[in-house]
Amino acid sequence: MVSVIDRGGISRELTSRVDRNSNLVGTKHRVATDRNVLVARGRRDGRTVIFVPETKGNETTGITLLHVLFHPSLPAAAMKSVLQGYDDRFNRLVDWVTETEGSFREDRLAEVSVEDLLILPISETANHWRSSDNR
């Protein structure tokens, strides 16, 4: 079960699914089970949210939801650092890209939206590096 303990900022004006159904399901269930930070885009409202599990030992005791807006893009070096610190996404992206392209151009990180790099499946994000010969 899940309940809202406190709200602040824009969340005060938002309707939560939890207000109608207190079962721990979907993305919140995944975050509580995996106990990992998750960046996601709401399927209903399109808002970007960072889910932060609060844990004590091996038990999730709460989840903090942060409604966020990202810069459209970041310099390549900064974006690389962000991806290295989140879900090993940089290394996973390099592996996906080099599988078909043979090499990975880090400078292209500055051309892809921060949201896409953090939220889209790696297989989809890797398409930004597809050469015209391989499409």
C-alpha positions as CSV (number, residue, x, y, z in Angstrom):
1,M,0.0,0.0,0.0
2,V,1.1,3.6,-0.6
3,S,-0.1,6.9,0.7
4,V,0.8,10.5,0.3
5,I,2.5,11.9,3.4
6,D,3.3,15.4,2.2
7,R,3.1,17.6,-0.9
8,G,4.9,20.8,-1.9
9,G,5.4,22.9,-4.9
10,I,3.4,22.1,-8.0
11,S,2.3,18.7,-6.6
12,R,-0.2,20.4,-4.3
13,E,-2.3,21.1,-7.4
14,L,-2.0,17.7,-9.0
15,T,-4.3,14.8,-8.7
16,S,-2.5,11.6,-7.7
17,R,-3.5,8.1,-8.7
18,V,-2.8,7.2,-5.0
19,D,-5.9,9.3,-4.1
20,R,-8.1,6.8,-5.9
21,N,-6.1,3.6,-5.5
22,S,-3.6,3.0,-2.7
23,N,-2.2,-0.2,-4.1
24,L,1.6,0.0,-4.7
25,V,1.7,-0.8,-8.5
26,G,3.4,0.3,-11.6
27,T,6.5,2.6,-11.6
28,K,6.2,3.2,-7.8
29,H,6.2,-0.6,-7.2
30,R,9.3,-1.0,-9.4
31,V,11.1,1.8,-7.6
32,A,10.1,0.3,-4.2
33,T,11.2,-3.2,-5.2
34,D,14.5,-2.3,-7.0
35,R,15.4,0.5,-4.5
36,N,17.0,2.5,-7.4
37,V,16.5,6.1,-8.4
38,L,14.4,6.3,-11.6
39,V,13.8,9.2,-14.0
40,A,10.6,8.8,-15.9
41,R,8.0,10.6,-18.0
42,G,4.3,10.3,-16.8
43,R,2.3,8.3,-19.3
44,R,-0.9,10.3,-18.6
45,D,0.4,13.9,-18.1
46,G,3.9,13.8,-19.7
47,R,5.6,15.3,-16.7
48,T,9.1,14.4,-15.9
49,V,9.6,12.9,-12.5
50,I,12.6,11.6,-10.5
51,F,11.6,8.8,-8.1
52,V,13.9,8.5,-5.1
53,P,13.4,5.4,-2.9
54,E,13.8,6.0,0.8
55,T,15.2,2.8,2.4
56,K,16.1,1.5,5.8
57,G,18.3,-1.6,5.4
58,N,16.7,-3.7,2.7
59,E,13.3,-2.2,3.1
60,T,11.7,0.7,1.2
61,T,10.0,2.9,3.7
62,G,9.0,5.7,1.3
63,I,9.4,7.2,-2.2
64,T,10.1,10.9,-2.9
65,L,8.7,12.1,-6.2
66,L,10.5,15.2,-7.6
67,H,8.7,16.9,-10.5
68,V,11.5,18.3,-12.7
69,L,12.2,20.2,-15.9
70,F,15.5,19.5,-17.6
71,H,17.6,21.8,-19.7
72,P,17.0,20.8,-23.4
73,S,20.6,19.7,-23.8
74,L,24.0,19.8,-22.0
75,P,27.6,20.0,-23.2
76,A,28.8,16.5,-24.1
77,A,31.2,16.2,-21.2
78,A,28.5,17.2,-18.7
79,M,26.0,14.8,-20.3
80,K,28.6,12.0,-20.2
81,S,29.1,12.5,-16.5
82,V,25.3,12.5,-15.8
83,L,24.9,9.2,-17.8
84,Q,27.8,7.6,-16.0
85,G,26.2,8.4,-12.6
86,Y,22.7,7.1,-13.5
87,D,22.0,3.5,-14.1
88,D,25.3,2.9,-16.0
89,R,23.5,4.5,-19.0
90,F,26.7,5.8,-20.6
91,N,28.4,2.4,-20.8
92,R,25.2,0.7,-21.9
93,L,24.7,3.4,-24.6
94,V,28.3,3.0,-25.9
95,D,27.7,-0.8,-26.1
96,W,24.5,-0.4,-28.1
97,V,26.0,2.1,-30.5
98,T,29.3,0.3,-31.1
99,E,27.4,-2.9,-31.9
100,T,26.2,-1.5,-35.2
101,E,28.3,1.6,-35.8
102,G,31.7,0.4,-34.7
103,S,32.5,3.5,-32.7
104,F,30.8,6.0,-30.4
105,R,31.1,9.8,-30.9
106,E,30.8,11.4,-27.5
107,D,30.3,14.8,-29.0
108,R,26.9,13.7,-30.2
109,L,25.7,13.6,-26.6
110,A,25.3,17.4,-26.8
111,E,22.8,17.0,-29.7
112,V,20.3,14.7,-27.9
113,S,17.8,16.0,-25.4
114,V,18.6,15.4,-21.7
115,E,15.2,13.8,-21.2
116,D,15.7,11.3,-24.1
117,L,19.1,10.3,-22.8
118,L,17.7,9.7,-19.3
119,I,14.3,8.3,-20.1
120,L,14.1,6.5,-23.4
121,P,15.2,2.8,-23.6
122,I,18.9,2.6,-24.5
123,S,18.0,0.8,-27.7
124,E,15.9,3.7,-28.8
125,T,18.4,6.3,-27.7
126,A,21.2,4.5,-29.7
127,N,19.3,5.4,-32.9
128,H,20.6,8.9,-32.6
129,W,24.0,7.5,-33.6
130,R,22.8,5.5,-36.6
131,S,24.7,6.3,-39.7
132,S,22.7,6.7,-42.9
133,D,24.4,3.5,-44.3
134,N,22.9,1.4,-41.5
135,R,19.3,2.7,-41.5
